[in-house]
Amino acid sequence: MSFSNIVQYFNSHYKQINFIYKCLFVLCALGYLGYHTLSGKNSYKSYVVLKKEIDERQKILDELKNRLKNVKLKVDHLRNTSLDLDLLEERCRAMLNYGYNDEIIIRTSTIPNSNR
């Protein structure tokens, strides 16, 4: 086959060859983009993994927020404005078995009712 025959064949089939090259290019581009859409760094699989991590961490965050809310509520109950300091001191002394050096503590089994 001589060069002139190749040129003649190319000229007669130019549109078909051009169409085939364009189809091959499009198929390669679609394959490349499809592969990276499913398996690349920013792919759908990576999105699913990140979404799962976000959901897990959101659950942990919600749990921590609930714990913080409970601790804040307990702290609010210990504020001076909502707590009788004498009652707090009495409870601390009873729970910790604490007393001053110069005081005498008499324990009874019942607490007398006062009619005030």
Number of C-alpha atoms within 10 A of each C-alpha: 5 6 8 9 10 11 12 11 11 14 11 11 11 13 11 11 13 12 11 12 12 12 12 12 12 12 12 12 12 12 12 11 13 13 12 14 15 14 13 13 11 11 14 14 14 15 13 11 10 12 12 12 12 12 11 11 12 12 12 12 12 11 12 12 12 12 12 12 12 12 12 12 11 11 10 13 12 14 11 9 9 9 12 12 13 9 10 12 12 14 13 13 13 11 9 9 8 12 13 8 6 6 7 8 8 5 7 7 5 6 7 7 6 5 4 3
